[in-house]
Amino acid sequence: MKYRPIKYITILSTIVISGSLLILIPDVSASTLTHTSIQELGGTSYTSPLSVGTGQQLAIAFQTVNSGATSATINFNNFNGGTVNTTQTVSSTGCTTYFPSATALPGSLTASGSGNVITISGISALSANTAYCTVLTSTTAVTNPSTSGIYSAVITVGSDSQSVAFDVLSAGANSYTVTGTVLPTFTLTLSSGTDVIGNLSASSTVISSGVSATVNTNALSGWNLYAMDNNAGLKSIQSGYTIPSVAIGSNHTMFTGSDQYALGVSANNTASYAFNGGTTGGGLSNSSYNEIATNASPANNVSQTLHELVDISPTTPPATDYTDTITVIGSGSF
């Protein structure tokens, strides 16, 4: 008997089991989702996100592989001790806050829970290779287990799926306290160290060009300014004469033909030092400070102009060195 040599062997992809023929056909339709995420947002007012034993809203995201899916499920298959609410609400509004590179999940979305599974329905047919997001908005979409640890869930979109992990933490483990201090502040700034009066006259009241006093303070009850007149008037060494300050403690109307010297304050003035474009002012002491301006509120660049007002008589001694020094101080009322 002659045998032909075997040139090749064909192997069939079949397995015979108990006389039945099983043909192995690979599944080419199911794929693995990418960029898949579950973010717990916390319950009412977004309190206690990821904390043990608390109700949670959930933001989810995924990137499709295939197109055409119109539903999605989240299976909390490893949620021992946790619960899934049967009543669910869903909205894609605002989900891109959590997942900026995703697109809001489209459609007239509805959601429901059963056992450990949340199902989202009413999705408009999805595109392939596209990132989507949505939010399960019920404040108790799920309630976390009472034990902290790593838990997992499977997100399935159409025939594609992926397992994701999330961490349930002990109470307060994902928050920290921020502390800060605002120190009390007060600043007083004068616009110049010199105020010019110029030539004095017996026929009219002369008003200086003025110096602005600017206050900044965060004192809740406001602030005060005080001033002292070092010479109790305009003093001349050459003539040995002082043009005296008017009386302290009252607002004084200047009049020509007599020697008198006063301070006026343009804003926030106290009754004794009013000056609002007129010829009124008050006298200062040369031994103590008098309040010249006040305000009951904090100050943000609050400015008032300090003017000197001078009258002289026809017999006031001539001299070029009539001078005075006004010292201004201030404080906040904290």
VEXLUM-942661 format. One record per residue (C-alpha): x, y, z. Coordinates in steps of 0.25 Angstrom, whole numbers, plus 5000, padded with zeros to 4 digits. Layout:
<nodes>
XYZ;...
</nodes>
This chain:
<nodes>
500050005000;500550144996;500350275004;500450404999;501250505008;500550605016;500850745010;500050825020;499050815031;497850905033;497450925047;495950965049;495651065060;494650965066;494450895079;493650775081;492950765095;492050645098;491850625083;491350775081;492150865072;492551005078;493051115069;493851225076;493551355069;494251475075;493351595080;493751715072;492651805077;493051835092;494151925095;494851995107;494352135110;495452235113;495552365122;494552305131;494252365144;493352375156;493452495165;492652505177;492152645180;491452635193;490052645198;489252765201;489952895198;491152805194;491552775208;492452655212;492852605198;493452465198;493152455213;492752325220;491252295222;490852425214;489852445202;490552485190;490252555176;491152495165;491852555153;492252455143;493052455130;493552365119;494052365105;493352275095;494052175086;492852135077;491652225073;490152205075;489952185090;488652235096;488752185110;489852175121;489952095134;490752115146;490851985154;491352005168;491751855169;492851875180;491951965189;491951885201;491151955212;490752065202;489352085196;488852135182;487552215183;486452165174;485952315171;487052385163;487052515156;488052555145;488552685138;489752715129;489652855132;490952905139;491652775137;492752835129;493152915142;493752775147;494152725133;494552845124;494952755113;493652685112;492352715105;491052715113;490352585111;489152615101;487752575101;486452575109;487152505121;486452415132;487152335142;486652225152;487352125162;487151985164;488051895174;489451945171;489152005157;488852145153;488252155139;488252275130;487352275119;486852365108;488252395103;488352445088;489152355080;490652385084;491752405075;493052315075;494352365081;493652475089;493752515103;492352535110;491952575124;490752585133;490252595147;489352515156;488752625163;488052555175;488752595188;488652445191;488852385178;489752285186;490052275201;491452245204;491852125212;492152145227;493552095225;494652175218;495352115207;495552095192;494252055184;493952025170;492852035160;492651995145;492152105135;491552045123;491152125111;490452045100;491351925098;492651995104;493051995118;494152025128;494352005143;494652125151;495152145166;494852255176;495252275190;494252285202;494952365213;494752375228;493952505232;494752635229;495952565223;495852635210;495652775216;496552885222;496353015229;496853145224;497153255235;497653395233;497753525240;497453665236;498253765245;497653895249;498254005241;498254165241;499054255233;499054415232;499754475221;499954625219;500054685205;501154775208;502054825219;501854975216;500555055215;500655195208;499855315213;500555425205;500455575208;499455605219;498455715217;497655805227;496455815216;496155665214;496355535221;497455455215;497355305213;498555215212;498655115200;498355005209;498954865212;498154735210;498154635221;497754495216;497254385225;497254235222;496754135233;495954015235;495554055249;494054015249;493654135258;494354235250;495454335252;495854465258;496854575255;497454675265;498354795263;499254885272;499755035269;501155045274;501155195275;499655225278;499655315266;500655365255;501855405262;502955505257;504355505263;504655635255;503555715261;503355645274;501855635271;500855515270;499555525262;498755445272;497855325270;496355345272;495655275284;495755125285;494455045285;493555125276;493455145261;493855295258;493455385247;494655465242;494555615240;495555715235;496255825242;496655745254;497755645257;497255505257;497755365253;496955235251;496955095245;495855055236;495554905232;494854885218;494154745222;493854655233;494054785242;493654795256;492754915260;493954995265;494754985252;493754995240;494255055227;493455025214;493955135205;493555245215;494355325225;494055245238;495055165247;495455135261;496655155270;497655055274;498355035287;499955035288;499954945300;498954835296;498254765284;496854805280;495954715271;495854785257;495154665249;494454535251;493654435244;492954305249;493254215238;494554155232;495354235223;495854205209;496654325204;495754425212;496354565210;496054695216;496854825214;497354915225;497455065223;497955175231;497155305232;497755435236;497255575238;498155695242;497955835246;498455965240;499555965251;500055825251;501555835252;502155805238;503155685237;503455575227;503555465237;502155445242;502155295244;501455175252;501555025252;500254945252;500454795257;499354705253;499154565259;498054455257;497554325262;496554215258;495354175267;495454025266;
</nodes>
